[in-house]
Amino acid sequence: MGKALDIHFYKSDNTISTEANCDKVRKIMKDKSGAQLRWSGKNKFSLEPSTKDRIGREFIATTWVHFDVRNFELKYLKDKFFIKSKKDITNEII
């Protein structure tokens, strides 16, 4: 269905909101991978924003983290860069 990762979160108690948990994960993904909010930069991982970063009436992700490569050049989207099954994992740096 594409080259994106959606991580869905469910609240297990009332101590913190699901969206706050998603925002924590977005921050980690930005820090560790250099991901950006939205899709302005080329060849960067992108994250859909949440309520706290919403601009106008744009679509937001409140109970999930959407991480994708939609603005990567085609040379970075070749099948060889994507693992489709556990048996394909090689631990090789690409």
PETA-V188254 format. One line per field, one symbol per residue. ss: DSSP state (H for helix, E for strand, L for the rest). psi: psi as a letter, one per 20 degrees, with the letter a starting at -180 (. if undefined). burial: I if it has 9 or more other ideal C-beta (glycine too) atoms within 8 Angstrom, else O. A space follows every 10 residues. Layout:
ss = ???
psi = ???
burial = ???
This chain:
ss = LLLEEEEELL LLLLLLLHHH HHHHHHHHHH HHHLLEELLL LLLLLEELLL HHHLLLLLLL LLLEEEEELL LLLHHHLLHH HLLLLHHHLL LLLL
psi = jamrppoqqq piajhqqghh gghggggghg ghijqqpakh qqkqqqpqra ghjqockqpr ohjrpporkh jqqhhijqhi ippiqhiipi jpp.
burial = OOOIOOOOIO IOOOOOOIIO IIIOIIOOII OOOOIIIOOO OOOIIIIIII OOOIOOOOOI IIIIIIIIIO IIOOOIIOOO OOOOOOOOOO OOOO
